[in-house]
């Protein structure tokens, strides 16, 4: 079964508490003011972000930021993991031409070693997301 990408506004869950996921808010770019919660479903959760994202697995969440023309179809993958009651967000650049930055520092293409913490900003295309 193919997973359909959902529009950013459709996947906002007002009932998800901060204890059950990580909230990201668009602070710059064409999606400014929009919010998304990467919810913890099991011990880990993956989300692919892009202009027309396709899932890596059938459990991938998809964030379609179609107003941002600077994004690749599959621009970045983020992984939410929970260990010992703490959540962390790992950023994986999917070799998009425009790249990905965390707090104005470029993330190495194809690397999985960049973690975002509360208050950090992830820049991709023309969009900035605050964790």
N, CA, C and O atoms as a GROMACS GRO file, in nm:
protein
  524
    1UNK      N    1   0.083  -0.119   0.000
    1UNK     CA    2   0.000   0.000   0.000
    1UNK      C    3   0.087   0.124   0.000
    1UNK      O    4   0.180   0.137   0.079
    2UNK      N    5   0.054   0.216  -0.090
    2UNK     CA    6   0.130   0.340  -0.099
    2UNK      C    7   0.072   0.442  -0.002
    2UNK      O    8  -0.050   0.458   0.008
    3UNK      N    9   0.159   0.512   0.071
    3UNK     CA   10   0.116   0.612   0.168
    3UNK      C   11   0.105   0.746   0.097
    3UNK      O   12   0.198   0.790   0.030
    4UNK      N   13  -0.008   0.810   0.113
    4UNK     CA   14  -0.030   0.941   0.052
    4UNK      C   15   0.030   1.050   0.138
    4UNK      O   16   0.009   1.051   0.259
    5UNK      N   17   0.107   1.144   0.079
    5UNK     CA   18   0.156   1.256   0.158
    5UNK      C   19   0.040   1.343   0.202
    5UNK      O   20  -0.056   1.364   0.127
    6UNK      N   21   0.047   1.395   0.324
    6UNK     CA   22  -0.058   1.481   0.375
    6UNK      C   23  -0.010   1.625   0.373
    6UNK      O   24   0.108   1.653   0.390
    7UNK      N   25  -0.104   1.715   0.352
    7UNK     CA   26  -0.071   1.856   0.359
    7UNK      C   27  -0.032   1.890   0.502
    7UNK      O   28  -0.082   1.828   0.596
    8UNK      N   29   0.056   1.986   0.518
    8UNK     CA   30   0.108   2.027   0.649
    8UNK      C   31  -0.007   2.054   0.747
    8UNK      O   32  -0.004   2.006   0.861
    9UNK      N   33  -0.108   2.130   0.704
    9UNK     CA   34  -0.216   2.169   0.794
    9UNK      C   35  -0.297   2.048   0.839
    9UNK      O   36  -0.347   2.047   0.952
   10UNK      N   37  -0.310   1.947   0.756
   10UNK     CA   38  -0.394   1.832   0.787
   10UNK      C   39  -0.334   1.742   0.894
   10UNK      O   40  -0.406   1.667   0.959
   11UNK      N   41  -0.203   1.748   0.913
   11UNK     CA   42  -0.140   1.655   1.005
   11UNK      C   43  -0.105   1.718   1.139
   11UNK      O   44  -0.039   1.655   1.222
   12UNK      N   45  -0.148   1.841   1.162
   12UNK     CA   46  -0.129   1.902   1.294
   12UNK      C   47  -0.225   1.833   1.389
   12UNK      O   48  -0.344   1.822   1.360
   13UNK      N   49  -0.175   1.788   1.501
   13UNK     CA   50  -0.257   1.719   1.600
   13UNK      C   51  -0.259   1.802   1.727
   13UNK      O   52  -0.164   1.799   1.805
   14UNK      N   53  -0.365   1.876   1.748
   14UNK     CA   54  -0.376   1.965   1.864
   14UNK      C   55  -0.380   1.887   1.996
   14UNK      O   56  -0.354   1.944   2.102
   15UNK      N   57  -0.412   1.757   1.989
   15UNK     CA   58  -0.425   1.677   2.111
   15UNK      C   59  -0.295   1.611   2.153
   15UNK      O   60  -0.290   1.550   2.260
   16UNK      N   61  -0.191   1.620   2.072
   16UNK     CA   62  -0.065   1.556   2.107
   16UNK      C   63   0.010   1.644   2.206
   16UNK      O   64   0.036   1.761   2.178
   17UNK      N   65   0.044   1.589   2.318
   17UNK     CA   66   0.115   1.666   2.421
   17UNK      C   67   0.264   1.663   2.393
   17UNK      O   68   0.312   1.572   2.325
   18UNK      N   69   0.341   1.760   2.445
   18UNK     CA   70   0.485   1.762   2.425
   18UNK      C   71   0.554   1.636   2.475
   18UNK      O   72   0.662   1.600   2.426
   19UNK      N   73   0.494   1.566   2.573
   19UNK     CA   74   0.554   1.444   2.626
   19UNK      C   75   0.547   1.329   2.526
   19UNK      O   76   0.619   1.230   2.542
   20UNK      N   77   0.463   1.340   2.426
   20UNK     CA   78   0.443   1.230   2.332
   20UNK      C   79   0.503   1.257   2.195
   20UNK      O   80   0.475   1.182   2.102
   21UNK      N   81   0.582   1.359   2.180
   21UNK     CA   82   0.641   1.389   2.051
   21UNK      C   83   0.719   1.519   2.055
   21UNK      O   84   0.731   1.583   2.160
   22UNK      N   85   0.771   1.557   1.940
   22UNK     CA   86   0.845   1.682   1.929
   22UNK      C   87   0.771   1.774   1.833
   22UNK      O   88   0.738   1.735   1.721
   23UNK      N   89   0.746   1.896   1.878
   23UNK     CA   90   0.674   1.995   1.798
   23UNK      C   91   0.775   2.078   1.719
   23UNK      O   92   0.874   2.126   1.774
   24UNK      N   93   0.748   2.096   1.590
   24UNK     CA   94   0.830   2.182   1.506
   24UNK      C   95   0.741   2.291   1.449
   24UNK      O   96   0.629   2.266   1.405
   25UNK      N   97   0.792   2.415   1.451
   25UNK     CA   98   0.718   2.529   1.401
   25UNK      C   99   0.797   2.596   1.290
   25UNK      O  100   0.916   2.623   1.305
   26UNK      N  101   0.730   2.623   1.178
   26UNK     CA  102   0.793   2.694   1.067
   26UNK      C  103   0.803   2.842   1.105
   26UNK      O  104   0.701   2.908   1.125
   27UNK      N  105   0.926   2.893   1.115
   27UNK     CA  106   0.948   3.031   1.157
   27UNK      C  107   0.988   3.122   1.041
   27UNK      O  108   0.983   3.244   1.052
   28UNK      N  109   1.027   3.062   0.928
   28UNK     CA  110   1.066   3.138   0.809
   28UNK      C  111   1.017   3.063   0.686
   28UNK      O  112   0.997   2.942   0.691
   29UNK      N  113   0.997   3.136   0.576
   29UNK     CA  114   0.963   3.073   0.449
   29UNK      C  115   0.814   3.065   0.423
   29UNK      O  116   0.733   3.118   0.499
   30UNK      N  117   0.777   2.998   0.314
   30UNK     CA  118   0.637   2.996   0.270
   30UNK      C  119   0.543   2.920   0.364
   30UNK      O  120   0.421   2.934   0.351
   31UNK      N  121   0.594   2.843   0.458
   31UNK     CA  122   0.510   2.771   0.554
   31UNK      C  123   0.513   2.835   0.692
   31UNK      O  124   0.471   2.774   0.790
   32UNK      N  125   0.563   2.960   0.700
   32UNK     CA  126   0.576   3.030   0.828
   32UNK      C  127   0.444   3.028   0.905
   32UNK      O  128   0.337   3.053   0.850
   33UNK      N  129   0.454   2.997   1.036
   33UNK     CA  130   0.339   2.994   1.123
   33UNK      C  131   0.272   2.858   1.134
   33UNK      O  132   0.188   2.837   1.222
   34UNK      N  133   0.309   2.765   1.048
   34UNK     CA  134   0.250   2.632   1.053
   34UNK      C  135   0.328   2.545   1.152
   34UNK      O  136   0.449   2.563   1.170
   35UNK      N  137   0.260   2.451   1.215
   35UNK     CA  138   0.318   2.368   1.319
   35UNK      C  139   0.292   2.222   1.290
   35UNK      O  140   0.190   2.186   1.232
   36UNK      N  141   0.386   2.138   1.330
   36UNK     CA  142   0.371   1.994   1.314
   36UNK      C  143   0.427   1.924   1.436
   36UNK      O  144   0.524   1.970   1.496
   37UNK      N  145   0.366   1.812   1.473
   37UNK     CA  146   0.414   1.731   1.584
   37UNK      C  147   0.459   1.597   1.530
   37UNK      O  148   0.380   1.523   1.472
   38UNK      N  149   0.587   1.566   1.549
   38UNK     CA  150   0.638   1.434   1.515
   38UNK      C  151   0.610   1.348   1.637
   38UNK      O  152   0.683   1.353   1.736
   39UNK      N  153   0.505   1.268   1.629
   39UNK     CA  154   0.457   1.195   1.744
   39UNK      C  155   0.531   1.063   1.761
   39UNK      O  156   0.566   0.996   1.664
   40UNK      N  157   0.553   1.029   1.885
   40UNK     CA  158   0.613   0.901   1.919
   40UNK      C  159   0.504   0.795   1.912
   40UNK      O  160   0.407   0.800   1.988
   41UNK      N  161   0.520   0.699   1.820
   41UNK     CA  162   0.422   0.592   1.807
   41UNK      C  163   0.472   0.465   1.873
   41UNK      O  164   0.394   0.395   1.939
   42UNK      N  165   0.598   0.434   1.856
   42UNK     CA  166   0.659   0.318   1.920
   42UNK      C  167   0.785   0.368   1.989
   42UNK      O  168   0.784   0.473   2.053
   43UNK      N  169   0.895   0.293   1.976
   43UNK     CA  170   1.021   0.338   2.034
   43UNK      C  171   1.091   0.437   1.940
   43UNK      O  172   1.180   0.510   1.984
   44UNK      N  173   1.052   0.439   1.813
   44UNK     CA  174   1.109   0.537   1.720
   44UNK      C  175   1.006   0.572   1.614
   44UNK      O  176   0.913   0.496   1.588
   45UNK      N  177   1.025   0.688   1.553
   45UNK     CA  178   0.934   0.734   1.449
   45UNK      C  179   1.016   0.810   1.345
   45UNK      O  180   1.102   0.891   1.380
   46UNK      N  181   0.988   0.784   1.218
   46UNK     CA  182   1.061   0.847   1.109
   46UNK      C  183   0.966   0.932   1.026
   46UNK      O  184   0.849   0.898   1.006
   47UNK      N  185   1.019   1.045   0.979
   47UNK     CA  186   0.941   1.135   0.894
   47UNK      C  187   1.028   1.180   0.778
   47UNK      O  188   1.142   1.221   0.798
   48UNK      N  189   0.973   1.173   0.656
   48UNK     CA  190   1.041   1.225   0.538
   48UNK      C  191   0.977   1.359   0.504
   48UNK      O  192   0.854   1.370   0.496
   49UNK      N  193   1.060   1.460   0.483
   49UNK     CA  194   1.013   1.595   0.453
   49UNK      C  195   1.061   1.633   0.313
   49UNK      O  196   1.177   1.611   0.278
   50UNK      N  197   0.971   1.691   0.234
   50UNK     CA  198   1.009   1.736   0.101
   50UNK      C  199   0.890   1.797   0.029
   50UNK      O  200   0.781   1.811   0.084
   51UNK      N  201   0.914   1.834  -0.098
   51UNK     CA  202   0.809   1.892  -0.180
   51UNK      C  203   0.704   1.788  -0.217
   51UNK      O  204   0.585   1.818  -0.218
   52UNK      N  205   0.748   1.665  -0.248
   52UNK     CA  206   0.660   1.552  -0.278
   52UNK      C  207   0.721   1.426  -0.219
   52UNK      O  208   0.768   1.340  -0.294
   53UNK      N  209   0.721   1.413  -0.086
   53UNK     CA  210   0.793   1.303  -0.022
   53UNK      C  211   0.731   1.166  -0.049
   53UNK      O  212   0.609   1.151  -0.064
   54UNK      N  213   0.818   1.066  -0.053
   54UNK     CA  214   0.772   0.928  -0.061
   54UNK      C  215   0.831   0.854   0.058
   54UNK      O  216   0.944   0.884   0.100
   55UNK      N  217   0.758   0.759   0.114
   55UNK     CA  218   0.803   0.693   0.237
   55UNK      C  219   0.919   0.596   0.213
   55UNK      O  220   0.925   0.529   0.111
   56UNK      N  221   1.010   0.590   0.311
   56UNK     CA  222   1.116   0.489   0.309
   56UNK      C  223   1.060   0.357   0.357
   56UNK      O  224   1.103   0.250   0.313
   57UNK      N  225   0.963   0.364   0.447
   57UNK     CA  226   0.895   0.245   0.498
   57UNK      C  227   0.747   0.277   0.504
   57UNK      O  228   0.708   0.393   0.491
   58UNK      N  229   0.664   0.176   0.524
   58UNK     CA  230   0.521   0.203   0.531
   58UNK      C  231   0.481   0.268   0.663
   58UNK      O  232   0.364   0.300   0.682
   59UNK      N  233   0.577   0.287   0.755
   59UNK     CA  234   0.547   0.354   0.881
   59UNK      C  235   0.598   0.498   0.883
   59UNK      O  236   0.582   0.568   0.984
   60UNK      N  237   0.658   0.544   0.774
   60UNK     CA  238   0.707   0.680   0.764
   60UNK      C  239   0.592   0.780   0.768
   60UNK      O  240   0.490   0.761   0.702
   61UNK      N  241   0.609   0.888   0.847
   61UNK     CA  242   0.521   1.003   0.834
   61UNK      C  243   0.576   1.085   0.718
   61UNK      O  244   0.696   1.085   0.693
   62UNK      N  245   0.489   1.156   0.647
   62UNK     CA  246   0.530   1.239   0.535
   62UNK      C  247   0.485   1.382   0.559
   62UNK      O  248   0.368   1.407   0.591
   63UNK      N  249   0.579   1.477   0.543
   63UNK     CA  250   0.544   1.618   0.551
   63UNK      C  251   0.564   1.676   0.413
   63UNK      O  252   0.677   1.683   0.364
   64UNK      N  253   0.456   1.717   0.349
   64UNK     CA  254   0.463   1.775   0.216
   64UNK      C  255   0.462   1.926   0.229
   64UNK      O  256   0.360   1.986   0.261
   65UNK      N  257   0.579   1.987   0.203
   65UNK     CA  258   0.592   2.132   0.207
   65UNK      C  259   0.594   2.183   0.063
   65UNK      O  260   0.696   2.232   0.015
   66UNK      N  261   0.482   2.170  -0.005
   66UNK     CA  262   0.476   2.196  -0.148
   66UNK      C  263   0.484   2.344  -0.186
   66UNK      O  264   0.504   2.376  -0.303
   67UNK      N  265   0.469   2.435  -0.089
   67UNK     CA  266   0.484   2.578  -0.120
   67UNK      C  267   0.630   2.618  -0.133
   67UNK      O  268   0.661   2.722  -0.190
   68UNK      N  269   0.721   2.535  -0.080
   68UNK     CA  270   0.865   2.566  -0.083
   68UNK      C  271   0.927   2.502  -0.206
   68UNK      O  272   0.962   2.384  -0.205
   69UNK      N  273   0.940   2.581  -0.312
   69UNK     CA  274   0.992   2.531  -0.440
   69UNK      C  275   1.141   2.501  -0.436
   69UNK      O  276   1.195   2.442  -0.530
   70UNK      N  277   1.211   2.542  -0.329
   70UNK     CA  278   1.355   2.515  -0.317
   70UNK      C  279   1.381   2.375  -0.259
   70UNK      O  280   1.496   2.332  -0.254
   71UNK      N  281   1.277   2.306  -0.216
   71UNK     CA  282   1.295   2.172  -0.160
   71UNK      C  283   1.298   2.066  -0.269
   71UNK      O  284   1.233   2.079  -0.372
   72UNK      N  285   1.375   1.961  -0.244
   72UNK     CA  286   1.373   1.843  -0.330
   72UNK      C  287   1.248   1.762  -0.296
   72UNK      O  288   1.190   1.782  -0.188
   73UNK      N  289   1.204   1.672  -0.384
   73UNK     CA  290   1.089   1.589  -0.350
   73UNK      C  291   1.107   1.515  -0.217
   73UNK      O  292   1.014   1.511  -0.136
   74UNK      N  293   1.224   1.457  -0.194
   74UNK     CA  294   1.260   1.395  -0.067
   74UNK      C  295   1.385   1.467  -0.018
   74UNK      O  296   1.496   1.435  -0.062
   75UNK      N  297   1.369   1.564   0.070
   75UNK     CA  298   1.480   1.652   0.107
   75UNK      C  299   1.555   1.605   0.231
   75UNK      O  300   1.678   1.604   0.233
   76UNK      N  301   1.481   1.566   0.334
   76UNK     CA  302   1.543   1.529   0.461
   76UNK      C  303   1.457   1.423   0.530
   76UNK      O  304   1.336   1.416   0.511
   77UNK      N  305   1.523   1.341   0.610
   77UNK     CA  306   1.452   1.245   0.694
   77UNK      C  307   1.490   1.276   0.838
   77UNK      O  308   1.608   1.295   0.869
   78UNK      N  309   1.391   1.279   0.926
   78UNK     CA  310   1.417   1.299   1.067
   78UNK      C  311   1.369   1.176   1.143
   78UNK      O  312   1.267   1.116   1.108
   79UNK      N  313   1.443   1.141   1.245
   79UNK     CA  314   1.413   1.023   1.326
   79UNK      C  315   1.395   1.066   1.471
   79UNK      O  316   1.484   1.125   1.531
   80UNK      N  317   1.280   1.034   1.526
   80UNK     CA  318   1.251   1.060   1.666
   80UNK      C  319   1.272   0.930   1.742
   80UNK      O  320   1.208   0.829   1.712
   81UNK      N  321   1.362   0.933   1.839
   81UNK     CA  322   1.384   0.814   1.921
   81UNK      C  323   1.361   0.851   2.067
   81UNK      O  324   1.380   0.965   2.108
   82UNK      N  325   1.320   0.754   2.143
   82UNK     CA  326   1.295   0.777   2.285
   82UNK      C  327   1.369   0.670   2.363
   82UNK      O  328   1.345   0.550   2.347
   83UNK      N  329   1.459   0.716   2.448
   83UNK     CA  330   1.534   0.626   2.536
   83UNK      C  331   1.535   0.685   2.675
   83UNK      O  332   1.560   0.804   2.694
   84UNK      N  333   1.508   0.601   2.773
   84UNK     CA  334   1.509   0.643   2.914
   84UNK      C  335   1.418   0.764   2.938
   84UNK      O  336   1.447   0.848   3.022
   85UNK      N  337   1.309   0.771   2.862
   85UNK     CA  338   1.214   0.879   2.882
   85UNK      C  339   1.247   1.009   2.811
   85UNK      O  340   1.171   1.105   2.820
   86UNK      N  341   1.362   1.014   2.740
   86UNK     CA  342   1.401   1.136   2.669
   86UNK      C  343   1.392   1.115   2.520
   86UNK      O  344   1.424   1.009   2.468
   87UNK      N  345   1.346   1.220   2.450
   87UNK     CA  346   1.333   1.213   2.305
   87UNK      C  347   1.448   1.289   2.240
   87UNK      O  348   1.492   1.392   2.289
   88UNK      N  349   1.495   1.235   2.128
   88UNK     CA  350   1.595   1.307   2.049
   88UNK      C  351   1.553   1.303   1.903
   88UNK      O  352   1.482   1.212   1.860
   89UNK      N  353   1.598   1.402   1.828
   89UNK     CA  354   1.565   1.414   1.687
   89UNK      C  355   1.695   1.408   1.608
   89UNK      O  356   1.783   1.493   1.627
   90UNK      N  357   1.708   1.309   1.521
   90UNK     CA  358   1.826   1.295   1.437
   90UNK      C  359   1.791   1.337   1.294
   90UNK      O  360   1.688   1.295   1.241
   91UNK      N  361   1.876   1.420   1.233
   91UNK     CA  362   1.851   1.474   1.100
   91UNK      C  363   1.940   1.402   0.999
   91UNK      O  364   2.060   1.388   1.021
   92UNK      N  365   1.880   1.356   0.889
   92UNK     CA  366   1.954   1.286   0.784
   92UNK      C  367   1.927   1.356   0.651
   92UNK      O  368   1.816   1.350   0.599
   93UNK      N  369   2.028   1.423   0.596
   93UNK     CA  370   2.019   1.489   0.466
   93UNK      C  371   2.010   1.380   0.360
   93UNK      O  372   2.096   1.292   0.354
   94UNK      N  373   1.907   1.385   0.275
   94UNK     CA  374   1.888   1.284   0.171
   94UNK      C  375   1.955   1.325   0.040
   94UNK      O  376   1.904   1.296  -0.068
   95UNK      N  377   2.069   1.392   0.051
   95UNK     CA  378   2.149   1.436  -0.064
   95UNK      C  379   2.075   1.534  -0.154
   95UNK      O  380   2.095   1.535  -0.275
   96UNK      N  381   1.991   1.616  -0.094
   96UNK     CA  382   1.920   1.720  -0.168
   96UNK      C  383   2.018   1.827  -0.212
   96UNK      O  384   2.113   1.858  -0.140
   97UNK      N  385   1.996   1.882  -0.329
   97UNK     CA  386   2.086   1.984  -0.385
   97UNK      C  387   2.103   2.103  -0.292
   97UNK      O  388   2.214   2.155  -0.277
   98UNK      N  389   1.994   2.147  -0.229
   98UNK     CA  390   2.000   2.264  -0.143
   98UNK      C  391   2.059   2.238  -0.006
   98UNK      O  392   2.095   2.333   0.065
   99UNK      N  393   2.069   2.113   0.034
   99UNK     CA  394   2.126   2.080   0.164
   99UNK      C  395   2.035   2.111   0.281
   99UNK      O  396   1.921   2.156   0.264
  100UNK      N  397   2.088   2.086   0.399
  100UNK     CA  398   2.015   2.106   0.525
  100UNK      C  399   2.112   2.168   0.624
  100UNK      O  400   2.230   2.133   0.627
  101UNK      N  401   2.063   2.262   0.706
  101UNK     CA  402   2.147   2.323   0.809
  101UNK      C  403   2.076   2.312   0.944
  101UNK      O  404   1.954   2.313   0.952
  102UNK      N  405   2.156   2.301   1.049
  102UNK     CA  406   2.106   2.306   1.186
  102UNK      C  407   2.177   2.422   1.253
  102UNK      O  408   2.300   2.423   1.263
  103UNK      N  409   2.100   2.520   1.298
  103UNK     CA  410   2.156   2.641   1.361
  103UNK      C  411   2.265   2.705   1.274
  103UNK      O  412   2.371   2.742   1.324
  104UNK      N  413   2.238   2.716   1.146
  104UNK     CA  414   2.324   2.781   1.046
  104UNK      C  415   2.452   2.703   1.017
  104UNK      O  416   2.544   2.759   0.956
  105UNK      N  417   2.462   2.577   1.058
  105UNK     CA  418   2.577   2.493   1.026
  105UNK      C  419   2.530   2.383   0.932
  105UNK      O  420   2.436   2.310   0.962
  106UNK      N  421   2.598   2.371   0.819
  106UNK     CA  422   2.561   2.273   0.717
  106UNK      C  423   2.575   2.131   0.770
  106UNK      O  424   2.673   2.098   0.836
  107UNK      N  425   2.475   2.049   0.741
  107UNK     CA  426   2.479   1.907   0.776
  107UNK      C  427   2.541   1.834   0.658
  107UNK      O  428   2.500   1.853   0.543
  108UNK      N  429   2.638   1.752   0.686
  108UNK     CA  430   2.707   1.678   0.582
  108UNK      C  431   2.609   1.586   0.508
  108UNK      O  432   2.533   1.512   0.570
  109UNK      N  433   2.612   1.591   0.374
  109UNK     CA  434   2.521   1.511   0.293
  109UNK      C  435   2.536   1.363   0.324
  109UNK      O  436   2.646   1.309   0.332
  110UNK      N  437   2.421   1.298   0.343
  110UNK     CA  438   2.420   1.155   0.368
  110UNK      C  439   2.455   1.117   0.512
  110UNK      O  440   2.455   0.999   0.546
  111UNK      N  441   2.485   1.216   0.596
  111UNK     CA  442   2.524   1.184   0.734
  111UNK      C  443   2.400   1.169   0.821
  111UNK      O  444   2.295   1.225   0.790
  112UNK      N  445   2.413   1.094   0.928
  112UNK     CA  446   2.304   1.077   1.023
  112UNK      C  447   2.347   1.130   1.160
  112UNK      O  448   2.285   1.098   1.261
  113UNK      N  449   2.452   1.210   1.163
  113UNK     CA  450   2.512   1.244   1.291
  113UNK      C  451   2.469   1.378   1.348
  113UNK      O  452   2.530   1.426   1.444
  114UNK      N  453   2.367   1.442   1.291
  114UNK     CA  454   2.327   1.571   1.344
  114UNK      C  455   2.200   1.556   1.426
  114UNK      O  456   2.096   1.513   1.375
  115UNK      N  457   2.209   1.592   1.552
  115UNK     CA  458   2.093   1.585   1.642
  115UNK      C  459   2.042   1.726   1.668
  115UNK      O  460   2.120   1.820   1.686
  116UNK      N  461   1.912   1.738   1.670
  116UNK     CA  462   1.849   1.866   1.701
  116UNK      C  463   1.791   1.858   1.841
  116UNK      O  464   1.729   1.759   1.880
  117UNK      N  465   1.811   1.965   1.915
  117UNK     CA  466   1.761   1.975   2.052
  117UNK      C  467   1.656   2.084   2.060
  117UNK      O  468   1.638   2.161   1.966
  118UNK      N  469   1.585   2.090   2.171
  118UNK     CA  470   1.483   2.191   2.190
  118UNK      C  471   1.545   2.330   2.171
  118UNK      O  472   1.648   2.362   2.230
  119UNK      N  473   1.481   2.412   2.088
  119UNK     CA  474   1.530   2.547   2.061
  119UNK      C  475   1.615   2.557   1.936
  119UNK      O  476   1.639   2.668   1.888
  120UNK      N  477   1.661   2.444   1.882
  120UNK     CA  478   1.740   2.445   1.759
  120UNK      C  479   1.652   2.480   1.639
  120UNK      O  480   1.530   2.466   1.644
  121UNK      N  481   1.717   2.525   1.532
  121UNK     CA  482   1.648   2.556   1.407
  121UNK      C  483   1.706   2.470   1.296
  121UNK      O  484   1.828   2.459   1.281
  122UNK      N  485   1.617   2.408   1.219
  122UNK     CA  486   1.655   2.328   1.103
  122UNK      C  487   1.616   2.408   0.980
  122UNK      O  488   1.499   2.446   0.964
  123UNK      N  489   1.714   2.435   0.892
  123UNK     CA  490   1.686   2.509   0.769
  123UNK      C  491   1.695   2.413   0.650
  123UNK      O  492   1.794   2.343   0.632
  124UNK      N  493   1.588   2.413   0.569
  124UNK     CA  494   1.588   2.334   0.446
  124UNK      C  495   1.511   2.413   0.342
  124UNK      O  496   1.401   2.462   0.370
  125UNK      N  497   1.567   2.425   0.223
  125UNK     CA  498   1.505   2.510   0.122
  125UNK      C  499   1.493   2.651   0.175
  125UNK      O  500   1.588   2.707   0.229
  126UNK      N  501   1.373   2.709   0.160
  126UNK     CA  502   1.346   2.843   0.213
  126UNK      C  503   1.276   2.838   0.348
  126UNK      O  504   1.235   2.941   0.400
  127UNK      N  505   1.262   2.719   0.403
  127UNK     CA  506   1.188   2.698   0.527
  127UNK      C  507   1.280   2.676   0.646
  127UNK      O  508   1.379   2.602   0.637
  128UNK      N  509   1.248   2.741   0.758
  128UNK     CA  510   1.318   2.718   0.886
  128UNK      C  511   1.217   2.659   0.982
  128UNK      O  512   1.105   2.709   0.997
  129UNK      N  513   1.258   2.550   1.047
  129UNK     CA  514   1.173   2.482   1.145
  129UNK      C  515   1.240   2.491   1.283
  129UNK      O  516   1.355   2.450   1.298
  130UNK      N  517   1.170   2.544   1.381
  130UNK     CA  518   1.222   2.551   1.516
  130UNK      C  519   1.172   2.432   1.596
  130UNK      O  520   1.052   2.404   1.601
  131UNK      N  521   1.265   2.362   1.660
  131UNK     CA  522   1.231   2.243   1.739
  131UNK      C  523   1.177   2.289   1.873
  131UNK      O  524   1.142   2.206   1.957
   0.00000   0.00000   0.00000
